[in-house]
Amino acid sequence: MLLRLEVIIVIYLENVSKTYSGGVKANDQISLTIPSGRIFGFLGPNGAGKTTMIKLITGILAVDSGRIEVNGIDIAKQPLAAKKQIGYVPDTPNMFLRLKGIEYLNFMADVYDVSLDERQVRIADLCRRFEMTKVLKNPIQSYSQGMRQKIVIIGVLLHQPSVWILDEPMTGLDPHSSYVLKEMMREHVNNNNTVFFSTHVLDVAEKICDEIAIINKGKILFTGDMAEMREHFRKNESLEKFFLELTHDEQ
Amino acid sequence: MMNNKTWALTKVLIKNGEGLSFKLNTKKAWILFIAIIGITIPSLLFGYIKFIELIYHSLATINQQGVILSWGLAINSIMIFIFGMFYIISSFYFSGDIENFLPLPIKPKQIVGAKFLVTVLYEYLISAFIFLPILIYYGIYESAGLLYYIYGLIVFALIPILPIAFGALIVMLIMRFTNFSRYRELFKIIGGVIAMFVGIGLNFAFQSFAAKLDQNTIGELLELGNNSLSVVTSRMFPTVRWAAQALLDYKIANGLTNLLIFCGLSAGIYIVLLYFSELVYFKGVVGLSESSARSVVLDEDLGKLLKKNSVIKSYTLNELRILFRTPIYFLNCVLINIIWPLFIILPLLITPDDPTQGDLSMLLELLREPKAIGMIIGITLAAITFIGGSNGITATAISREGKELHIKKHIPVSYRHQITAKVLAGIVLSYIGVVILILIMIFLYKLPWYLGLLLLVIGILPTILTSFTGILLDLYNPKLDWDSEQKAVKQNINVLYNILISTAAAALIGVITYVFKSSAVLTIISIIVLISLLDLLLYYLVYTKGTVRFKELEG
């Protein structure tokens, strides 16, 4: 167990701020370093700025100020190279509904330049694990919410990205798929890769994460591992209420 | 007949973005609106008024100038009928909101009534363009009194009712019987296509019937003078006749009688529509969004399903798949390309028994005249420009992404490539329309094949033009916040903008054709040079300003 892999900084944020056109500050002067080999949870109540943060890292939104690097590549300077490092699962899987599952997967493979041989292996493997092979020729529209989630996850993992970014990935998944995903996340980081995911459920964060950051109202309140988090909450009374809110959110 | 629920529902539909709710909430949107409307509308209107002037004064020499009113009303009705048909199929059967209404205690006639009223409101735009200038021009030149304008206002308000109700009746009837099988959505699309053809076919049949009937009487009516000809021209849509007569005779009691008949008939048709909807509407709608069991993929078959394409090809194919498979997009973006060229077949179907007789044979003769080459090319290219601009494929290409635009921002495909793929989808589909149009001209109208070939080559230029203008418009002013696909294409002002711009471009081609009418070579070269220059300019704008704009869009 004491095998030590070299820890590399995979996601690097420096003083990142984002204000929406309405003047609402979604992210305020955020600095964050996420190392390789970790499942990094991004925890905060709904509307805390988690999705905005993820959209900034994935290049969907541009920062107002600050700098973001993924595997050392600046997303503002080399957007396409940076985007290729990432496999991103958005929070709503309702996309490409008019396409068949297999058409969507072929499209994603084309977009990420996955060779025919590679896609053969990976689609077969991922579809088997998520039990999706049978329905590949059906339109995504006919899929249940969980199936849609699964096909999206398969699609973004085809190019074997080193960084996974998942926005609320457990929502809508059945227990089996949720278990498979957690297992895959663990495998992924064991190979010295990185998983970054957001959740508003403390329980999910506790069970999966190696490290977490807590965000509220666009500011990061805490970063560290689970034991440090509990310690931190105990000492800081104002945070305790916040902690309760997160716990309450589980219901 | 108009109860509170219908009215309440109508208001909800309008507020919810059906009909004309164009939000101009940014400065950019306002500038675009003012720039496009401010330039195209006045110039198109100017040309149109010149045209009215010409017709009015030619008719006045035979003391038949009143005919212009019934012509105006008839053309207006046909346009409303055709556009209304598209609108009704989309709004009655494919808009997402129907699902929300079904569980509510609302009667079919209330939904149909409300959606009908919204459609009527929407079609006032057409009347404002086509009929209103004629009404006012005639009024001014005849020094008409206040009563004329009051009658005119009433006619304006009620004129869309018959064509829309007629379209709605056909659509509801056909949808009632195509609502079956597990491929429901496909059948709905086919139903929509059939409805379109039945409607347009019937329309032309009525006309040819009226034309035949009146061959002999026209001469007599001509001699009578005093606008007696208007009786003939208004047979296409029956109510047009009373509306026109009311306006012609506004000074005497006969005008009022005709107006009352017109109002009564319009109301009657509306009531018939509502009662009819009680019988068939829900049966055509229920189960629309049900999906069905499909084929099963076995592990060993997976390999056969995999296929590698270049990014642009893959992206373009995706765009096309979505356009073909989403009923609303199919009707408004794909089908419209095919419908327009097919219009020119219809005159062939309704000609008298002997095709060598009548206007059509004259036209066929004309097509083979060497002198007419420039004109044929000019008019065809103008038509292609108009058709390409009216399909709305690129003018809604960004809007159609809606709330899922973010996907296109995190995939590692440059914005330049993405724009190219979207423009390509527009060009491919527009060009299919061009091919159909030219094949019809070659095989049915005996257009010399070398001219057809020439048109096929030059025809690509206007499709590039309208695809570029569309994507630029949509990049600058996308409508991303929608909850039903209907809103992305039917209530998207960019489509209207692109129609206006392409109509203006078509008019410009028309002017060139007219100016150089003495030399076909000069006509063709001038048009090619003009469109190529515009294409180059737009190419530059799309790949500089356009890509920057795409980057700035926040999904």
Chai-1 contact restraints between the chains, C-beta under 6 A:
chainA,res_idxA,chainB,res_idxB,connection_type,confidence,min_distance_angstrom,max_distance_angstrom,comment,restraint_id
A,T58,B,H410,contact,1.0,0.0,6.0,A-B,restraint_1
A,G59,B,H410,contact,1.0,0.0,6.0,A-B,restraint_2
A,I60,B,H406,contact,1.0,0.0,6.0,A-B,restraint_3
A,I60,B,K409,contact,1.0,0.0,6.0,A-B,restraint_4
A,I60,B,H410,contact,1.0,0.0,6.0,A-B,restraint_5
A,I60,B,G555,contact,1.0,0.0,6.0,A-B,restraint_6
A,L61,B,E554,contact,1.0,0.0,6.0,A-B,restraint_7
A,L80,B,P412,contact,1.0,0.0,6.0,A-B,restraint_8
A,K83,B,P412,contact,1.0,0.0,6.0,A-B,restraint_9
A,K84,B,P412,contact,1.0,0.0,6.0,A-B,restraint_10
A,Y88,B,H410,contact,1.0,0.0,6.0,A-B,restraint_11
A,M95,B,E404,contact,1.0,0.0,6.0,A-B,restraint_12
A,M95,B,I407,contact,1.0,0.0,6.0,A-B,restraint_13
A,R98,B,I322,contact,1.0,0.0,6.0,A-B,restraint_14
A,R98,B,R325,contact,1.0,0.0,6.0,A-B,restraint_15
A,R98,B,T326,contact,1.0,0.0,6.0,A-B,restraint_16
A,I102,B,L305,contact,1.0,0.0,6.0,A-B,restraint_17
A,N106,B,K307,contact,1.0,0.0,6.0,A-B,restraint_18
A,F107,B,S314,contact,1.0,0.0,6.0,A-B,restraint_19
A,F107,B,N318,contact,1.0,0.0,6.0,A-B,restraint_20
A,D110,B,N309,contact,1.0,0.0,6.0,A-B,restraint_21
A,D110,B,V311,contact,1.0,0.0,6.0,A-B,restraint_22
A,D110,B,S314,contact,1.0,0.0,6.0,A-B,restraint_23
A,V111,B,V311,contact,1.0,0.0,6.0,A-B,restraint_24
A,V111,B,I411,contact,1.0,0.0,6.0,A-B,restraint_25
A,V111,B,V413,contact,1.0,0.0,6.0,A-B,restraint_26
A,L116,B,K308,contact,1.0,0.0,6.0,A-B,restraint_27
A,R119,B,L306,contact,1.0,0.0,6.0,A-B,restraint_28
A,Q120,B,G303,contact,1.0,0.0,6.0,A-B,restraint_29
A,Q120,B,L306,contact,1.0,0.0,6.0,A-B,restraint_30
A,A124,B,L302,contact,1.0,0.0,6.0,A-B,restraint_31
A,T133,B,V297,contact,1.0,0.0,6.0,A-B,restraint_32
A,T133,B,D299,contact,1.0,0.0,6.0,A-B,restraint_33
A,K134,B,V296,contact,1.0,0.0,6.0,A-B,restraint_34
A,K134,B,V297,contact,1.0,0.0,6.0,A-B,restraint_35
A,L136,B,V297,contact,1.0,0.0,6.0,A-B,restraint_36
A,K137,B,S295,contact,1.0,0.0,6.0,A-B,restraint_37
A,K137,B,V297,contact,1.0,0.0,6.0,A-B,restraint_38
A,N138,B,R294,contact,1.0,0.0,6.0,A-B,restraint_39
A,S142,B,S291,contact,1.0,0.0,6.0,A-B,restraint_40
